[in-house]
Amino acid sequence: MKEIYIFGHKNPDTDSILSSLVLEAIEKTMGVKNAKAYRLGEINKETKYVLDYFGIKAPEFLEEVDEGREVMLVDHNEFAQSADGIENAKILRVVDHHKIANFETNEPIFFLSMPVGSTATILREMCKVSGIRMDKITAGLMLSAIISDTLLLKSPTTTDKDREAAEELSKLAEIDINEYGLNMLKAGADLSEYSPMQLINLDSKPYSTNGVKYQVAQVNTVSIEDVLKDKEAIENAINEYINEKNLDLFVFMITDIIENNSQIIVLGKQEIAERAFDIKLENNMAFVNGLVSRKKQVVPAIDKAIG
């Protein structure tokens, strides 16, 4: 019996990796024994912190999907963000909390989308509806994914569902949300070992709106100034990426996880970003107070500015 691949988006963040593992556990509980979680990129330091904390092995790397392979997608639905060969795969399930775009299948599928802060929040709802009891580790993985995607429940993407889920899961996992969550986010904020090219690919997603191709990358830090020490090298990496991918625009968010603000570096069609955020860039850069969410604050604003 062939494996059913479960995976999140390329350049995976913590929610993408952990939700893949959680959905694998859910599927196996429901009798789908050949379901297996994979990853489409390297594990970042925040995710590694979580996996090490719970003693979980990282999913295997998946380079491409073979034709006709049965797959389940978490934390994304856009083919541009998915595995190579996804167009020829047989998609069985999608569990996601992003906008639905450029998505089409030949057959009806199970598609569960909710406007919440984390895919893990949706998976928690699936468990409740299906009567699946969560063990401590599964609850801890879900909680970690929610903490990551909502910046410890402080992001504007955070909903009452996320808060309710986090409270319940913290009790099941026997974890103090604030202490554990801050340690987890700080682990992910250590960017010292990454090259500029690695930095802009840690958590980076492509988009296309009305013929405009753009990329939005984001890193979390406790010191924006430390990241900006390598500004020139970061801009060189961004320009290289723009040329390689034939992009119109690249927005790089440097987000302060303590103060919940972002410095953005913008290259390409900068006028789009200036309209989107009502800013004037200086030296390709601007500080935007309260900007922390790519999904809720950045992509919708850019799409509107593109028109």
C-alpha atoms as one frame of an Amber mdcrd trajectory, in Angstrom:
protein
   0.000   0.000   0.000   1.493   3.334  -1.092   2.038   6.018   1.488  -0.270
   9.011   1.611   1.966  12.058   1.865   1.060  14.819   4.323   2.945  18.102
   4.104   2.803  21.845   4.566   4.262  24.583   2.386   7.815  25.127   1.163
  10.153  27.033   3.505   8.119  25.506   6.349   7.371  27.336   9.573   6.484
  25.687  12.873   2.747  25.449  12.168   3.423  23.796   8.818   5.699  21.100
  10.272   3.738  20.400  13.444   0.351  20.359  11.721   1.691  17.747   9.296
   2.702  15.558  12.246  -0.616  16.114  14.013  -2.684  15.294  10.925  -0.656
  12.106  10.496  -1.575  11.150  14.070  -5.244  11.978  13.466  -5.387   9.969
  10.246  -3.766   6.929  11.857  -6.194   7.141  14.765  -8.993   7.100  12.200
  -7.553   3.990  10.525  -5.454   5.497   7.720  -2.288   3.633   8.649  -0.336
   4.584   5.503  -0.480   8.345   6.143   2.948   9.911   6.722   4.107  13.463
   7.408   6.874  15.027   5.309   8.521  18.446   5.075   9.285  20.590   2.040
  12.307  22.379   3.466  14.733  22.753   6.334  13.612  22.855   9.956  14.077
  26.289  11.542  15.420  26.813  15.079  11.999  27.447  16.590  10.618  24.202
  15.188  13.737  22.329  16.302  13.220  23.660  19.828   9.694  22.191  19.871
  10.703  18.836  18.398  13.598  18.508  20.845  11.367  19.520  23.767   8.887
  16.734  23.001  11.461  14.218  21.742   9.939  14.056  18.272  11.919  13.250
  15.129  11.588  15.756  12.269   9.631  14.551   9.225  11.653  13.343   6.256
  12.379  15.768   3.432  10.207  15.421   0.333  11.681  16.705  -2.918   8.731
  16.119  -5.234   5.437  14.279  -5.561   5.136  11.479  -8.102   2.194  11.455
 -10.508  -1.032  10.132  -9.021   0.315  10.111  -5.451  -2.379  10.614  -2.818
  -1.562  13.641  -0.683  -2.983  15.789   2.098  -2.061  19.451   2.422  -1.848
  21.473   5.616  -1.213  25.179   6.165  -1.405  26.047   2.453  -3.467  25.510
  -0.657  -1.674  27.511  -3.353   0.206  25.240  -5.739   3.095  27.734  -6.002
   3.807  27.120  -2.296   3.424  23.347  -2.502   5.548  20.371  -3.519   6.935
  20.063  -7.025   4.562  17.896  -9.057   1.510  18.785  -6.962  -0.486  19.472
 -10.146  -0.378  15.759 -10.980  -1.046  14.443  -7.484  -4.390  13.268  -6.103
  -5.287  15.646  -3.287  -7.448  14.002  -0.628  -7.560  16.661   2.068  -6.684
  20.293   2.670  -6.643  21.805   6.160  -5.694  25.465   6.019  -6.247  28.937
   7.471  -5.072  31.065   4.533  -6.929  32.580   1.611  -7.973  30.114  -1.080
  -6.217  30.939  -4.343  -5.191  29.198  -7.569  -6.579  25.902  -6.318  -8.362
  23.343  -8.460  -8.970  19.591  -8.333 -10.551  17.063 -10.691 -12.596  15.405
  -7.967 -14.435  16.502  -4.809 -12.168  16.583  -1.761 -12.281  17.230   1.972
 -11.388  20.917   2.278 -11.477  22.445   5.745 -10.644  26.127   5.988 -11.253
  28.445   8.939 -10.308  32.095   9.565  -8.175  31.378  12.619  -4.590  32.084
  13.602  -3.152  28.608  13.120  -3.822  25.407  11.214  -3.392  23.576  14.519
  -6.505  25.316  15.846  -8.490  23.709  13.023  -6.944  20.303  13.734  -7.961
  20.637  17.357 -11.548  21.212  16.163 -11.269  18.096  13.976 -10.246  16.075
  17.031 -13.172  17.370  19.057 -15.718  16.691  16.302 -14.310  13.207  15.673
 -14.100  12.356  19.364 -10.327  11.858  19.244  -8.598  12.122  22.605  -5.308
  14.003  22.426  -2.277  12.783  24.361   0.158  15.201  26.033   2.591  15.278
  23.120  -0.037  15.864  20.443  -1.578  18.612  22.573   1.873  20.145  23.046
   2.567  20.137  19.312  -0.762  21.829  18.603  -0.146  24.413  21.318   3.331
  25.136  19.946   1.966  25.690  16.449  -0.637  28.121  17.777   1.964  30.008
  19.822   4.201  30.288  16.757   1.608  31.493  14.265  -0.050  33.935  16.681
   3.159  35.210  18.296   2.039  34.012  21.702  -1.572  35.049  21.025  -0.570
  38.682  20.335  -0.856  38.731  16.539  -3.930  40.389  14.943  -4.658  36.989
  13.384  -5.464  35.600  16.835  -9.123  34.671  17.333 -11.172  33.540  20.313
 -10.919  30.008  18.883  -7.125  30.193  19.109  -7.225  31.462  22.686  -9.726
  28.790  23.698  -7.649  26.090  22.001  -4.403  27.309  23.571  -5.907  27.294
  27.056  -7.290  23.772  26.661  -4.121  22.397  25.052  -1.815  23.928  27.670
  -3.733  22.063  30.374  -3.579  18.789  28.435   0.138  19.234  27.728   0.797
  20.510  31.270   2.679  23.514  29.906   2.814  27.122  31.084   1.932  29.037
  27.900   3.860  32.216  28.663   7.074  30.652  29.956   7.264  27.919  27.329
   6.009  30.176  24.551   8.554  32.916  25.174  11.410  30.403  25.285  10.181
  28.882  22.034   9.911  32.220  20.236  13.323  33.302  21.493  14.838  30.081
  20.158  13.463  30.939  16.735  14.696  34.520  17.018  18.351  33.444  17.041
  19.347  34.316  13.470  23.103  34.500  13.972  24.028  31.361  12.036  22.056
  32.088   8.868  23.502  33.508   5.660  21.535  36.366   3.993  20.113  33.961
   1.401  19.065  31.518   4.117  17.555  34.389   6.078  15.227  35.486   3.272
  14.164  31.869   2.734  13.487  30.874   6.349   9.785  31.719   6.125   9.104
  32.972   2.625   6.047  32.615   0.399   5.334  33.466  -3.250   2.142  35.165
  -4.457   0.688  36.272  -7.764  -2.064  38.856  -8.194  -3.240  40.245 -11.531
   0.010  39.274 -13.188   2.211  40.743 -10.439   4.557  38.129  -8.936   5.780
  38.913  -5.455   7.383  37.293  -2.426   6.880  38.051   1.256   9.510  36.749
   3.682   9.506  37.164   7.441  11.928  36.592  10.298  11.271  37.057  14.000
  13.845  38.674  16.258  14.321  40.386  19.592  16.637  42.955  17.967  15.816
  44.463  14.587  19.078  46.412  14.739  21.141  43.212  14.861  19.516  41.932
  11.665  20.019  45.269   9.900  23.778  45.059  10.445  23.773  42.831   7.339
  21.324  45.027   5.381  23.534  45.382   2.300  24.151  41.634   2.084  20.432
  40.955   2.634  19.536  43.337  -0.208  22.055  41.616  -2.483  20.455  38.260
  -1.683  16.981  39.669  -2.341  18.055  41.096  -5.705  19.580  37.747  -6.633
  16.331  36.011  -5.677  14.238  38.516  -7.644  16.300  37.890 -10.765  16.251
  34.125 -10.328  12.471  33.920  -9.825  11.584  36.809 -12.162   9.685  38.618
  -9.416   8.129  42.081  -9.522   8.355  42.728  -5.795  10.023  41.346  -2.657
   9.018  42.372   0.876  11.240  41.243   3.731   9.688  41.634   7.197  11.952
  41.834  10.250   9.501  41.441  13.120  10.221  42.305  16.753   8.428  39.593
  18.745   8.597  41.611  21.967   7.326  44.975  20.696   5.153  43.559  17.859
   6.455  45.876  15.132   8.289  45.301  11.862  11.026  46.881   9.808  10.505
  46.069   6.149  13.022  45.984   3.328  11.377  46.337  -0.068  12.939  45.810
  -3.485  11.376  45.720  -6.939   8.216  47.710  -7.587   8.460  49.679  -4.361
   5.523  51.917  -5.187   3.191  48.963  -4.584   4.422  48.570  -1.012   4.309
  52.323  -0.420   0.640  52.384  -1.455  -0.116  49.231   0.506   1.249  50.491
   3.829   0.914  54.239   3.269   4.634  54.731   3.787   7.611  56.369   2.106
  10.621  54.084   1.801  14.039  55.447   2.634  17.057  53.412   1.553  14.625
  50.635   0.536  13.315  50.435   4.096  10.532  51.542   6.443   9.436  50.894
  10.027   5.759  49.947  10.309   4.254  50.095  13.785   2.055  47.111  14.681
   2.837  45.168  11.505   3.369  41.499  12.390   1.075  39.357  10.225   1.901
  38.468   6.645  -1.447  36.719   6.209  -3.758  39.388   7.609  -1.857  42.655
   7.253   0.675  42.332   4.431  -0.721  40.168   1.629  -4.251  41.693   1.613
  -2.760  45.212   1.598  -0.413  44.389  -1.292  -3.205  42.729  -3.278  -5.378
  45.811  -2.788  -2.537  48.111  -3.848  -1.973  46.051  -6.983  -5.687  46.421
  -7.791
